[in-house]
Amino acid sequence: MRILVAEDDPRLGPSLKKGLEDNHYAVDLVTDGEEALSVALAVSFNLIILDILLPRIDGFEVCRQLRNQVCVRYCAVKGPQKQRNCVSWILHWIHAHMK
């Protein structure tokens, strides 16, 4: 499964990437909304996880634009969460919605 994570927090982004890769997912990490949109339009992902407060374009707008331009089955938008619980929440969501 290939996942795009858009997260601008310099600690949380790499932590999410590592936590998901440790669970055998292929993960691409971007740090702003424009980059998320560009990469998502160029590469096929099974899941796109967007921070709400991304620089340049916020997560909600990236999700709206992607839904209008490509077939996106799952586009999860996340708000502020503690770094420790974020990977667990995402893994739980994946197992609940994508299996």
Secondary structure, DSSP 8 states (H G I E B T S, - for coil): -EEEEE---TTHHHHHHHHHHHTT-EEEEESSHHHHHHHHHHS--SEEEEETT-SSS-HHHHHHHHHHHS--S-EEEE----HHHHHHHHHHHHHHH--
